[in-house]
Amino acid sequence: MKKGKILIVAAHPDDEILGCGGSIIKLRKNNDINVLFMTNGVSARGKNKINEKKRKDECLKLFKYLGIPKPQFFNFPDNRLDKIELLKIIKKIEIKINSFRPETIFTHYSNCLNIDHRKTFEAVNTACRPINNLSVKKILSFEIPSSTDWTLFRGKNFQPNYFIDISKEIKKKLKSLKFYKSELRKYPHSRSIIAIKALASVRGVSCGVKYAEGFYLNRFID
């Protein structure tokens, strides 16, 4: 059976597991999965090369554990994607789409609190204009605890309309999150293991399974 192709476009290392880690684990067997990261996720906190290397090492160890290809890092400035010409970001994503030819893209929600998340979505949305024999048939937005849930954009809160059952994958998702130990927080922070598991339970209840990841379906072509 021919494998499908999935591209995950994330702002920072750890967004991929927070947003769709259970789905990665579930879908990796029958799909080729590639991941793009816009920034290193830590440099905005100070010019500490040790922390940048640590975050990247955590990411590479995780991908090896999951058995998926090494991600591609674009190294745009962390938490400053709004200072970069949007066209520059779009072109990077377009090059990957044209070479990899994914059918499905997972990326951020359009109204996250984090500016990098919002700009990543905007760039993906533009790169996926339905022209030039675009391969992408499905665009899904994931939620990121401590960003999507903290936003105060009136009337634009995350309301998932597409769910993936991760009841069998929840334990491995939580284990995968521990590779990013420096990014986890203590409960009741929404980026704690307890809260992340609780969110998966809430999304599961929404669609009648034990645990799920919720997404917003931006586009689907059958």
Buried (B, 14 or more C-beta within 10 A) or exposed (E): EEEBBBBBBBBBBBBBBBBBBBBBBBBBEEBBBBBBBBBBBBBBEEEEEEBBEBBBEBBBEBBEEBEBEEBEBBEBBBBBBEEBEEEEBBEBBBEBBEEBEBBBBBBBBBBBBBBBBBBBBBBBBBBBEEEEEBBBBBBBBBBBBBBBBEBEEEEEEBEBEBBBBBBEBBBBBBBBBEBBEEBBEEEEEBBBBEBBBBBBBEBBEEEEBEBBBBBBEBEEEE
